[in-house]
Amino acid sequence: MLTMVPGAGCGGTQATIAMPEVSHSKLELQPSPTKIPKDFPLNQPVSHATQIGFVTPTHYETFPNDLQSTFKSAVDHEFSAAPEKAGISVAVYANHTLWTYATGEANVTVEMTADTPMFISSTSKTFLSALILKQIESGLYDLTDQLGTVLANHPDFPSFAPDKINPAVTIQELLTMSSGLPDYSKNTEGIGKTFSQPSWKPSDKINLVQSEYIEPGSFKYNDTNPALLGLIAEFYAGQSLADLYRQAFYAPLGIQAITLPEEGIPWHQDIFADKAEQFTEPTIAFPYADLSRWSSGFGNMILAAPFELGYYITGQGRIRWACCEIVSTPESIARWAYDLYSSNGSAISKSTRTALINSVSPNRVPPWNRPRTVPEEYGYFVAKKTFRLPNDTLITAYGHRGSGGGYSSWMHYSPELDLSISILANSDLKYKLGGETFAGTCRFENPGNCISLSIFEAYSNIQGTVVP
C-alpha cells in the first residue's frame, strides 16, 4: 500500500500540501437574530462521478487581431523559456470579450486545449472567501465571531485538541491567515494516509495538526485556516462546499467547474487502479513534476507512479479540500475574477466587494512574493499585486496564485483596465534560478506573472490610456 504521495503546495509554496496581522475592515451587516445552523450530517456526502462538458462558449466578442497576436506571442515566449513544462492554457476577459489560447500537452499523446480542465489550486480560495462573506452578509455569523462559538454545536468540534485549535480565533483572523493555528500539512505521514483510508470527512484534516497554536495576530500562510472556514460554511448551510459553490457561483455565473472530492471519483475498492476515464469530458490534464520519488527527471507523474489518475485526483481532492480543490478552465476563471472584483461583476454585492478589496494589508506579504518586485499584499484570500509596465505605468491586480502537485494557476484582475487574466498549467511552471534561464524583460518574476505583465501592457497600449 502506498503511504506517501506528492501533495499540493498551494499558493506558490512547495510544501507537502497547499498553503497572515488582522485587518480591521468590517462588513456593515445585519446580524441574524438566531444564528442557528441547519441540521448537519456527521459524515461528508459520498462523492460521485460528475460529467461536466468543459466547452468554451462562442458568444463572446473578440479582441482585435493584432492584440490577439501579441497575447499569443507573450504566452509562447515565456512558456518556451521555462525548462520544465508540459502544457499551458490562458484566457483574457474584458466585459463580454474573450481570448483563449493553449499550447503543449495535457498528456503524452493529448494536446492541451482551452477546454482542458485542470486544478486551479489555491485560486480556489477566492471562491471560499466570497462564500464566507456572502454568509456573513446573510447574517449567519459575523467577522468577529469566535471559532468556539460558531462551531460549538458541530459534532466534530469536540475532537479538536484545545491546545492545537484555538477556540478564541475569529472568522476575520482565519480569513486573513492571522490565526496562529498550526499547519496540518506539516503532518506528512498523516497526509499520506489520507489518500488511502476508505472513509474520510473534512474534520479529519483539522485533526492532522501536531503542534500547539500561538497567539493570533501574525500573518502565516496556512491551509488550516480555509479548512476551518469550509467546515463553518458547510455547517451553517447544511450542504457540502460542492453544492454551495454550484448554487452560489457556478450556476448563476455560468462557470464550468467541479469541486473535489464531492464531485469527483467515488472511492471504491479498485480506486488505486482507476484511470478516471469518466471523470470529465475531456479528461483532466495529467500532472507533470519531478519524478525522483519513482524514477528520475521531470515528466508525467501518473505514468511514473504506481497509481492511476482516479486515485491521485480523489486523494488530492481530500487533502486540497476547501483550500485548493476546484477543477476548471481559464475561460471560467477569468470570468470569475471579473465577476468577483469588477464593479461590473455580479458574484457578490457592492458592499461585500468593497470589504474584500479593502481587506488587503501591506503587513501581510504572501509567500510566493519574489525578491526585487513590489511586495504583494494579502487580505481575505485575495492578493493585491502591482505590475510596473515598461513605460512606468503602474497596474493594480487582484487575484490569487496557486501551485503544487503538478499544477499551477495565476488569476489577475486589473481595475484600471477592467481586464482579467487566468493562466493554468499542468506543471509547477517556473524559471530556474540563474541568469540566462530567465525570460526577457521579466527577469525576476515567474512565467505566469510575466505573461500577465505583457498582456496588461499590450491591452493598455491599444486602449491608448489606462482607465482611471
N, C-alpha and C positions, 0 to 999 in steps of 0.2 A: 504493500500500500504506500502510495506517495504521501509524504508528510510535509513537503515544502514545495511551494510554487511561487513564482515571482508575483509580487503584489503590485498595487497601484500607488506609485509615488505621485499623488495628485497635486496639482497646482504648481508643478515645476520642480518639486523636490524629488529626490531619488530614494526615498525611504521604502521600506517593505510595502507599505500601503500609504495611500494618499497622505493627508497633509499633516488677540492682538491687543493697552490703556483704554479706558472706556470712553466712548463718545457720549456726550450729554444731550445730543439732539434727541427729541422725543416726539412721537406722533401725538397730535391732538385728537384723541379718540374718546368715544363714549364707552365706558366700561359696561360689561354685561352685568345685569342685576344678580345673576346666579353663578355664572362661570362653572357650570357642571358639565363635564364631558359626556358624550353619548356612551352607551354601553360599548365596551371594547373587549374583543376576544383575547384570551391569553396567548393563543398561538397565531403566528402570522399566516395569512391565507396561503393555501398551496399554490405554488407558481404554476403557470400554464403556458403552453406554447402560444404565441401570438403572431398571426400573419399580418404584417403591415406592408403594403405596397409602397416602397420608397421610390417615388417618381417626381421629378422636378416639374411643377406646374408650368404651363406655357402661356399663361395670360398676362405675364409681366411686360412692361415696356423694356426697351433695350438701351444700353448706353451707346454713344457714338462709336463707330467702328475704330477710329484711331485710339480712343480711350480703352476699348477692349483689348486692342493690340498691346498697349502699354501695360495694362494689368497682366496680360499673359507673359510678357517679357519679364516683368518683375518676378512672377512666380517661377518661371523657368530658370532665371539667373540665380536666385537664391537656393532653389531646390538642387540645382546641379552642383552648387558649392558644398552641400552637406555630404560628408564622406560616407555616412551610414544611413541609408534611406530605403524606403520601399515605394509608397505612393503618397500622393497629396491631393487634397480637394479643397477648393476655395470658392466662396461666394461673397459678392459685394452687393449691398442693397441700399437704395435710397427710395423714398416713398413711391411704391409701385414700379420701381425699376430694378432689374436684377441682372447680374452677370455671374455665371458659374464656369468653372474650369477644373479639370482633373488630369493628372498625369502619373505615370509609374504603375506599380502593380498592387492589386488587392490580395492576390495570392500568386503562386508561382506561374500559373498559366492564365490568370484572370487580370485584365486591365482594370485599373482604378477608374471609376466614373463619378460624375457629380451626384449620382443617385446611390452610390455605395455607402451604406450606413457604417458608422464607427462609434466607439466610445468617445464621448465628449469630455470624459474625465472630470476634473474639478470645476469645469464650466457648469456642471450640473448644480453646483451650489447656488447659482443665481436663481434657479427655479425654487430652491428651498427657502431662501431668504424672502423671495417675493410671496411665497405661500404663507410663511410665518407672519409677514407684515399684513397680508390680507386677513388672516385670522385675528390679528390684533385689532385691525380696523373694524372687524365684525364684533368685537367685544368679548372674544373668548378668553383672553388674558391680556396682560399689559407688559410692556418692555421691562418694567421694574419688578415684576413678579419673580419670586424665587423658585428654583428648581424643586425644592422640597414641598412647595405649595402646589405648583401646577401638576406634579406627578404624585402627590400624596396618595391618591386612590388607584394609581396604576398597579396592576397585580404583580409586576416585576420590580417595582421600586424597592421593596424591602431586600431584594437580593444585592443591591448596590452597596458596597462597603462604605460606610460613612467617613472613613479616613481617606478614601480614594475619590469618591464622588461627593463633592461639597454641596450639601443641600441648600446653602445660602447663596449660591451664584444666581445671577439674574438672567432673564432672556436676553437682555442687551449685552451682557458680558459673554454669553455664548455666541451671539451674532457677530461680535467684534473679536472673537477669539482671545478674549482677555480674562478668561475664567480661572486660570491657574490649574486647570484639571490636567491629569496625566494623559499621555497619548497611548491609546490602546494598541496602535500599530507597532509599538516597541516590543510587544509580545510576539516575536516572530514564530515561536513554536505554536502558540495558540492560533495565530493566523493560518498556519499550515493546516492545522486540524479542522479549521472552519471549512476548508474545501471539501473534506471527505466525510464529515459527520452526516448521518442520514436525515436528521431534522435540524432546523435552525430557526431562530427568531431574532429580530433586531437587538433586543436587550443582551443577547449573547456577546455582541461587540463591546458593550459597555463593561461587561464583566471580565473582559480581557485585560483591563488596566492592572498594572502591577505595583505602581508606586503611589505614594501619598500626594495629595494635592498641595499646592502652595496658595498663598493669599491671592485673590483676584486683583487685576489691575494691569499686569504686564502683558504685552502682546506676545503670543506664541501660536503660530500657525499649527493647528492640531485638530485632527478629524474626530476626536471625541465630542467636540462641540456640535458639529452638524448631526452626528449620530443621536445625541440627546434631543436636538431640535426636531429631528424626524420623528422620534418617539412621541414628543409633545404634539406635533401636528396630527399624527395618526390617532392619538388618544382623544383629542378634543373633537375630531371629526368622526371617529368611529369607522374610518376607512383606511386603506393602505395608501402609501405615497403614490403608487402607480395610479390608483383611481382618482386621488386628489389632483394630481398633475393633469390627468386626462380631462377631468371635469373643469378645472380652473383655467388651464392654459392650452393643452394640445387641441382639444375640440373647438373651443371658441376662436382660437387664432389660426387654425388650420396647420398646426405643427405636426410633422411626421416624426414620431419618436416612440420609443418604448422605454419602460423603466424596469430595470432588473433588480432583484430576481423575480418579482411577481409576474412580469410579462415576458419571461424568458423561457428556458428549457425546464420542464418538470424534473425534479430529482428522482431518479429511479435506479434500479439495481445495476443497470448497464451504462450509467451516465459517464463512466470513465472512458468508454469507447464510443460515445455519442458524437457523430460527425456534424450534428446541428444543421442538417440539410434543410430542415423545415423551419428553421429559426426565423428567418425573414426572407423576403424576395426583393432584391437579390441578397445573397448571403453576406453577412458582416465581413468586412475586410479582416484578414488574419493579422495578428500582431507580429512585428519583427523587432528583434532585440539581440542583445548579447547572448550567445548560446553556450557559454562556458559551463553552465550547470549540467549540460548533457553532451556537448561535443566541443566545438571551438568556433571562433569567429563570430560573425554577425549574420542573421538570416531569419527565416520563417520559424517562429518559435514552436508552432504546433507540429510542424513536420519533424522538428528535432526532439521534442519532448515525448515522454511515454504516456501521453493522454491526447484526447481529441478535443475539438473546438467546443463541443457542448459542455464538457466538464470544465473547461477553462472559463468560458464566459459566465456559466452559472456560479462557479466559485468566485469569480471577480464580482459578480452581482452581489454576493453576500458580503464580501469584505469592503466593497465600494458603497454599500447601501447608504443612502442619504447624503453622501459626500460627492460621489462621482460615478453614479450608476446608470446614467442615461445614454442611450444609443440613438444617434440621429444623423442628419446630413448638414453640410454647411448652409444650404439654402434655408432650411428651417431655423438654424441657429442664428444666421444673420438677421432673419426677420424677427426672431425672438429678441435679439439685442435692440433692434429698432423699436419694437412694441414695448419693451421694458424701460428703456432710457429716454426715448424721444418724446417731446411734447406732443407729437402726432400719434404716439403709440397708445394702445388700449389694454395692455396687460394688467396694469394697476391704476389706481386713481391718481389724480394730480398730487394730492397731499401725501400719499404714500410714496410716490416717485420723488417728491421733494425730500422726504425723510431719508430715503435710500441714498440719493445723491449727496445729501449733507452729512451722511454718516462717516465719510472718509476722513482720515486724520493723518497728518504728517508724522505723528508719533507711532504710527503702525506701518512698517515697511515690510511687504511680503517677501518671503524667502527667495523668490525667483528673480528679484531685482538684480540687475547686472552692474558691475563696477563701471564707473565713468559714464553712467547715464543718469538722467534726472530721477531721483528716487520716487518710486510709486507710493501711493497712499492707499490704505485699506479701510474698508468700512463694513457694512452688513453684507458680507460675502460679495463685495464689489471692490475692484481695484481701479484707482484713477491713475492713468499714465499720461505723461506729457511727451509728445513727439515734436522734435525740432526739425523742421523742413530745411533743405539746403539754403533757402533764402532767409532763414532765421525766424520764419513764422512758426508760432507755437500752436500745436493742435492737441486739444484735450481728448482723451479717450477713456470711456468707462467700460468695464468688462471683467473677464476673469480668465486666467491661464489654467491649463490642465495638462498633465503628462504622467507617464508611468505605465508599466505593464505592457509596453509595446504600442502605446498610442500617445498622440499629442493633440492639443487643442489651443487655439487662440480665438478670443472674441473681443472685438473693439467696437464702440460706438462713439463717433465724434459729434458733439452738439454744434460745433462751429460749422461743420459741413453737412450735418444731418445725414450722416452716412454710416453704415455699419459693415463690418467685415467678420467673416468666420472662416477659420482655417483648421482643417482636420488632417491628420497624418497617421498612418499605421506603423509608426516607429517613434522612438524618443528623439525626434528630429532636432538636431543641434549641430553647431560647428565644433570642431576640435579646437582646444586652446592652442595658441601658437599663431604667429603672424600670417603666413601665406594661406592658411586654411580658412580664414575669414573671408567673407564675400564683400567686394566693392566698397561703397562708402559707408556701409552699416557695420563697421568693423567690430563694435563692442556689443552688438545685440545678438539675438537668436534668429533663426530663419523666419519664424512667424512674425516677429516684430519688424524685421527688415522688409518683408513683403508688405506688411501693413503701412510702413512708412512710405514706401514707393507708391502704393495705391492712394494714400492720402495726398501725397504730393501731386500726383497726376490729376486727381479729381479737383484739387484746389486750383491747379493751373488752368484747366479747361473752363472752370467757372469764372476765372478772372479775378475772383475775390473770395475771401473767406466770409461765410455767413456770420454775422455778429451773434 
